Amino acid sequence: MCGCLAKWRDLAILLGLFRRIDDFTTGRIIRSHRSGGGSMGREKKAMKQEYFHICANGADARNFIIREEDYYAAFNLAGVCAANTEVVVVSFSIEDSHPHFLLWGTRANCSRFKVLYETQYVHYAAATRSGGADIKFHCELYSIGDDVDYLRNAAVYSIIQATKDGKPVMPYDYRWGTGSMVFRNGFYTPVWLFDDQGTICKPVPFGSLGARARRALLHTRSMSIPEHWLVCNGIILPSNYVDVARFESIYGTHNRFRVFLSSPRKREEVMLAKMAEERGVCMEDLEARKVCGNVCKRMFGTRDPRRLNTHQRIQLAQSIRHQFRLTFRQLATLVRLPETEIRTFVR
């Protein structure tokens, strides 16, 4: 009898071991029935994969990009972070003042990507610039949730925003973004393969590079990228890690993407409002007027914007915009100026 029980015990242990191995290899997390229902719910929520938008308030950023080499470093760091975190990079671009990313993954992993990007870029700046520690930029992580319209706005925002500050280039020709990868035919030549003289260069595997060339790409010794990833002209090609198919599935058709690519100002205001709501800064008109009065009093000694001249009103609108990211229409109402002037002089 004892021998039979021992056999059953051994069998149970073996089955339990197989179950644990299976759970580990498939990524499942199994909890015992003794765990509370709330704990299970929190675990499922933590493991939920969704879209996240990463960007920063450019007005608060300082010295993010100050020279050509910084574009290379900021662009390549996206690949390094993708290789060292469990996220999917759907699209991104590098603006003069901060980066824009659309990611797919859990909140924890996307947050880890954000923090890793911030810390590594600050380390790069400190190591390669005189006074590099003076750099300032802090990204925010915005959950997109189930709002499909917001997702489509955020996706196109992540590739066009970097070209909207006067650069004479379209998103699909911009070297420091992934706009050139989406909704293209199979015969186009990626912009990263062209050198400064317009010659098309052949990509090579990262593993074929020498130690010095590797360090020039990564700017770190604590992390690396897969040996088979292709690099060209000092750039880790985003085709190694950017999920173009996922980006295109957000829109489904070229025509729908074209509608959102036109990015009228109303769409940008929708984006800013959603981001403000995610930060908990969804401001009603009454509250906005109170904020305007406080800022106006601090800057000019009066709570009434009507007492200010035009230049002062624009300064007031600029300050409120930087602090609270109110829409242009709301700013125009607050400082009593035409919306066209606010859009022209306030960023």
N, C-alpha and C positions, 0 to 999 in steps of 0.2 A: 504493500500500500504506500509506504513512504517513497519507494522508488518511483512509483507512478506519479505521485505528487511532484517529485523532483523533476521528472520529465516535463510535466505540464508547466512547472515554474520556468524551466529553461526555455521552453517553447514561447512562453509569454514574453520573456525578456528579449528573445531573438526577434519576435514580431514587433515589439516596441522599438527595438533598435532600427529595424528596417523602416518603420513608420517615421522615426526621427530623421533618418537619412533622406527619405522621400520628401519630407517637409522641407528639409534644408535645400535640396537640389531644385525643388520647384518654387522656392521662395515663399511657401505658405507659412503662416504662423498659427499654430494650433494651441489653444489654451484649454486647461482642464475645466470641468463643469463647476469647480469650486471658485473660479474667477467670477467676479461680478459682471452683470450685464453692462454697466457703465464703462468698465475697463475695456470690455470687448468693443464697445462703440468707439471709444477713443482710439483704440488700436486700428480699427478699420479706417477711421478718419485720417489717422497719421499715415496710413499706407495708401490712401487715395491718390491717384495720379491725375493731374489736371494741368491746365495752362497757367503760366505765370509771366507777367510782364515786368522786366527790370529796367528802370531808368533812374535819373536823378534830376534834381532841380538845377538846371544849368546856371541859374543866376547865383547860386551859392557855391558853385564849383570854382576852383582856381588852379591854374597851371596843370591841367590834365594833359593837354597836348600843346607843346611849345616848339616842337621841331619835327622834322620828317621822321626821324628814328622812332619817335613816340608812337606814330601811327602803326609802324611795324610791330612794336612791342605790345600795344593794346590789342591789335588784331590777332596776333599769334597767341596771346594769353587766353583768348576765348577757346582755342583748341586745347591748350594745356589744361584748362579748367574742365573742359568737356571730357578729356581723357582720364581725369582724376576724380570725377564725381559721377554719380549714377543719374544723370539727367540727359535729356535729348535737347539739343539746340535746334530750334525750328528756324530761327532767323535772327540776324543781328546787324548792327552797324555801329561805327565809331564816329561820334560827333566830336567837334573841337573841345567841348567842355565835359562830355561824359558819354558812356556807351548806352546802347539800347539792345535789349535781348527779349526774345520770346522763347520761353523754355517749356518743356513738358516733363513732368515728374512729380514726386511728392513735395509737399511744402518743405520738409526737412532737407531734402536733397537740393532743391532749388535755392533754399536759403544758404546752404553750404557752398554752392557754386558762387553766389553773390559775395559772400564773405571772403572766399578764396580769391576771387577776382580783385576785390578791393585791396586786400592785404598784399597780394603779390605785386600789384601795380605800384602801390606806394613803396614797396621795397625796391622795385626796379628804379623808380624815380630817385629815391634816396641814394642809390648806388651809382647812378649814371649822370646826375646833374649836380652842379654846385648849388647848394640850397634846395636840393630836391625834396627834403622833408617838408618844405613849405606847401607842397601840393595839398589840395583839399577837394575831395569829392566823396559823396556818400550816396549810394544807390538805395532805392526803395524796391521792395518786392510786392507786386500787386497781384492778387488772385483774380482771375478772370471769371471763374465759376461757370455757370451754364448760359451766360448771356452771349449768344452767337454773334449778335451785331457788334458787341464790344470786342469780341475775339477778332472779328474781321478788321475792325478799326485798329486794334492793337497790333495785329500782324503786319499790316501795311505801314503803320506808324513806325514800326521797328526798322524798316528799310528805307523810308523816305525822309525821316526827320533830319538825318545828318546832312542832307543835300538842300535843305530849305533855308539855309542861312546865307544865301548869296553865292554858293558854289556854282560855277558854270558847268554843271554836269547833271545828267539824269540818274535816277537810282540804279538803272540797269547797266550803267557804265561806271558807277562809283566803285573805286578799288577797295575801299575800307568798309564794305557791307556786302550782304548776300543777295541784294536785289537782282544781280545779274544771273542768278542761278534758277529763278522760278519762271515757270511757263515759257520755257525756251525749247526750240527744236534740238535735235541731236547733232546739228552741224555747227553750232556756235562755238567760238573759242573763248574760254574763260578769261576774264580781264587780267587775272593774276599771272597768266603765262607770258604776257608781253613785258619786255624790259623797257627801260626808259627811252631806248631808241626805236621801239616798235617791233623789235625782233621777237618772234615766238620761240620760247625756250622749252626744253623738255624737262618735265618733272622727274625727280629722283626720289628713291625711298629714304626716309629719315635715317634708317640703319646704315646707309652707305656713306653718311657724312662723318668727318673727323670730329674729334672732341671740341675743337675751337668753333667749328661751324654749328655744332649742336648747342653750345652755350650761347652763341649769338642769336639763335632762334628762341631759346627757352628763357634765358635770363634767370635761371634757377638751377640748382643742383639737387634740390630735394624732390623734384617731380620730373617726369618724362612723358613721352608719347609713344605709341606703338611703333615698332621698327618699320612696319610696312607702310605707314602713312607717307603720302607723297608731299614733297615740298618743292618750291620753285621760286626763284628770285627773292630768296630770303623770307618767304611766306609759307606757313603751314596751310596747305590748301583746305578751305572749308568743306570741300566735297568729301573729305575724310570723316566728317562728323556732323554736318548739317543735314537734317532730314527734310529734303526738298519735297518729297511725296506728301509728308504730313502738312507742310505749308500749303501746297496746292489743294489738298483735300479740304482745307478750311473754306475755300471759295468754290471749288468744284469745277468751275468753268473759267476760261479766259475772260469772258465778258463780265462776269461778276467781279473778278479781280480788277478789271479795268475801271469799273465804276468806283471801287474803293481806292484805287491808285490815284484817281483824280484828286482825292482828298480835299474836298471843299472845306472852307473854314468852319462850317457848322460841325463837320465830323471831328475836327480837332477840338472844338469846344466840348463835344460829347466826351471825348477821351479825357480831357482835363477834369471835367465834372465827375466822371467815374473814378479817376485817380484820387480826387479830393474826397469822394465818398468813402473809398477804401481806407484812406488815412484818417477818416473820421472828421473831415473838414468840409462837410456839406452845409453851406452857409445860406440861411434865409436872408431875404432882403432887409428885414429889420435889423438883424445881427450885422449884416454887411455895412449898413449905414452907421451903426455904432462903432464898428472897427474903423471905418473911414474917418469918423470924427476924432477918434483917439489918435490915429496916425497923423492926421492933419494938425492936431493940437501939438503933438510932439515935434513935428517938423517946422511948423510955421506960427505956432502960438495962437491959433484960432481953430475952432471945431467946424467952421463953415467953409467948404471949398469954394463957395461963390465969392469969397473975399480975396481969392488968389488970382494972380494973372495966369495966362495960358501956360507959360513955361513952368510955373510952380504946380499947376494942376497935373501936368504931364509927369513931373517928378513924383507927385503924390500917387498917381496911378501906377507908376513904375514900382514904387516901394510896396504898395498893396499887392500888386501882381506877384512880386518876388516872394512875399511873405505868405500869401494865402491862395495864390493861383486862381483868382477869380476870373470869370470870363470877360472878354473884351466888352461885351454888351453891358454887363453889370458894372464894370469900371466906368464906362461912358456915362451911365446913369448917375453913379456916385459923384464923379468930379465935374459933371455938367459940361462935357465936351462931346463933339460928334464921334461916333464909333469909328469912322474912317480915320480920324486923327489918332485915336488911341491905337488902332492897328498899325498905323505908320510909325509911331514914335515909341511904342511900348512893346517890349519883348518879354 
